[in-house]
Amino acid sequence: MSEEVTSPDTPKEPIVDYDIHKILKALPHRYPLLLVDRVKSIHLNERIHAVKAVSMNEEFFQGHFPGAPIMPGVLQIEALAQAAAILGIETLELSGTGKLVIFMGIDGAKFRAPVTPGCLLDLEVEFLQQRRTIYKFKGKASVEGKTTCETEFTAMIADPPQG
């Protein structure tokens, strides 16, 4: 019997057992700004598929908009950025180190459809480019296959501020 040998070019199996406890370990965000509830799959150094369960109990629905609740587009982008942060933290094996993934820029953001309470917001993010500690991502949010938001954004890995 021979042992299976993997090379760096051999694709690894995606990570699929990523629950809220792992999300809390990877991200510094907490309620009410934690916008990733579950990770469906992570393909290290490639892409992530995460989910945000949008509930009427979200604080932002109190004012956006009373009687016609819609998730703000900026929070959809923040949810994509948090998914990207998990992808970066896991790819670089930084979970639990305290390192932060800091949002630097947004390019070409487009909002295609409203997100309302009761939706499962799918968050799909892929790596586009890396230069030292700066990463470029492409993200798409959708509900039941219909794109709600898409954008490209950059982020960097950094130490937390001293305070």
For each residue, the residues with C-beta under 8 A, 3 or more apart:
1:
2:
3:
4:
5:
6: 10 12
7: 10
8:
9:
10: 6 7
11: 43
12: 6 43 44
13:
14: 41 42 43
15: 18 39 41 42 44 90
16: 40 41 42
17:
18: 15 22 23 38 39 42 86
19: 22 23 38 39
20: 23 24 37 38
21: 24 25
22: 18 19 25 26 39 95
23: 18 19 20 26 27 34 36 37 38 39 86
24: 20 21 27 30 34
25: 21 22 95 96
26: 22 23 85 86 89 90 95 96
27: 23 24 34 36 82 85 86 89
28: 100 160
29: 33 34 35 82
30: 24 33 34
31: 34
32: 58 59 60
33: 29 30 78
34: 23 24 27 29 30 31 82
35: 29 52 75 78 79 82
36: 23 27 39 50 51 52 79 82 83 86 123
37: 20 23 50 51 52 53
38: 18 19 20 23 50 51 53
39: 15 18 19 22 23 36 42 48 49 50 51 83 86
40: 16 49 50 51
41: 14 15 16 48 49
42: 14 15 16 18 39 47 48 49 86 87 90
43: 11 12 14 46 47 48
44: 12 15 87 90 91
45: 91 127
46: 43 126 127
47: 42 43 87 124 125 126 127
48: 39 41 42 43 83 84 86 87 123 124 125 126
49: 39 40 41 42 122 123 124
50: 36 37 38 39 40 79 82 83 86 122 123 125
51: 36 37 38 39 40 120 121 122 123
52: 35 36 37 79 120 121 123
53: 37 38 120 121
54: 58 71 115 116 117 118 119 120 121
55: 58 117 118
56: 61 69 117 118
57: 61
58: 32 54 55 61 71 117
59: 32 62
60: 32 63 64 71 72 75
61: 56 57 58 64 69 71 117
62: 59 66
63: 60 66
64: 60 61 69 70 71 72
65: 68 69 70
66: 62 63 69
67:
68: 65
69: 56 61 64 65 66 116 117
70: 64 65 114 115 116
71: 54 58 60 61 64 75 76 114 115 116 119 121
72: 60 64 75 76
73: 76 77 109 111 149
74: 77 78
75: 35 60 71 72 78 79
76: 71 72 73 79 80 111 115 121 141 148 149
77: 73 74 80 81 106 109 139 149 151 153
78: 33 35 74 75 81 82
79: 35 36 50 52 75 76 82 83 121 123 141
80: 76 77 83 84 123 125 137 139 140 141 149 151 153
81: 77 78 84 85 101 103 139 153 155
82: 27 29 34 35 36 50 78 79 85 86
83: 36 39 48 50 79 80 86 87 123 124 125 139
84: 48 80 81 87 88 101 125 135 137 139 153 155
85: 26 27 81 82 88 89 100 101 155
86: 18 23 26 27 36 39 42 48 50 82 83 89 90
87: 42 44 47 48 83 84 90 91 125 127 137
88: 84 85 91 92 94 101 135 155 157
89: 26 27 85 86 92 94 95 99 101
90: 15 26 42 44 86 87 93 95
91: 44 45 87 88 127
92: 88 89 99 157
93: 90
94: 88 89 97 99 157
95: 22 25 26 89 90
96: 25 26
97: 94
98: 159 160
99: 89 92 94 157 158 159 160
100: 28 85 157 158 159 160
101: 81 84 85 88 89 135 155 156 157 158
102: 155 156 157 158
103: 81 106 153 154 155
104: 134 153 154 155 156
105: 153 154
106: 77 103 109 151 152 153
107: 151 152 153 154
108: 150 151 152
109: 73 77 106 149 150 151
110: 149 150 151
111: 73 76 148 149
112: 146 147 148 149 150
113: 143 146 147 148
114: 70 71 148
115: 54 70 71 76 119 121 141 143 148 149
116: 54 69 70 71 119
117: 54 55 56 58 61 69
118: 54 55 56
119: 54 71 115 116 143 144
120: 51 52 53 54 143 144
121: 51 52 53 54 71 76 79 115 141 142 143 148
122: 49 50 51 141 142 143
123: 36 48 49 50 51 52 79 80 83 139 141
124: 47 48 49 83 139 140 141 142
125: 47 48 50 80 83 84 87 137 138 139 140
126: 46 47 48 137 138 139
127: 45 46 47 87 91 130 135 136 137
128: 136 137 138 152
129: 135 136
130: 127 134 135 136
131: 134
132:
133: 156 157 158
134: 104 130 131 154 155 156
135: 84 88 101 127 129 130 154 155 156 157
136: 127 128 129 130 152 153 154
137: 80 84 87 125 126 127 128 152 153 154 155
138: 125 126 128 150 151 152
139: 77 80 81 83 84 123 124 125 126 149 150 151 152 153
140: 80 124 125 147 149 150
141: 76 79 80 115 121 122 123 124 147 148 149 150
142: 121 122 124 145 146 147 148
143: 113 115 119 120 121 122 146 148
144: 119 120
145: 142
146: 112 113 142 143
147: 112 113 140 141 142 150
148: 76 111 112 113 114 115 121 141 142 143
149: 73 76 77 80 109 110 111 112 115 139 140 141
150: 108 109 110 112 138 139 140 141 147
151: 77 80 106 107 108 109 110 138 139
152: 106 107 108 128 136 137 138 139
153: 77 80 81 84 103 104 105 106 107 136 137 139
154: 103 104 105 107 134 135 136 137
155: 81 84 85 88 101 102 103 104 134 135 137
156: 101 102 104 133 134 135
157: 88 92 94 99 100 101 102 133 135
158: 99 100 101 102 133
159: 98 99 100
160: 28 98 99 100
161:
162:
163:
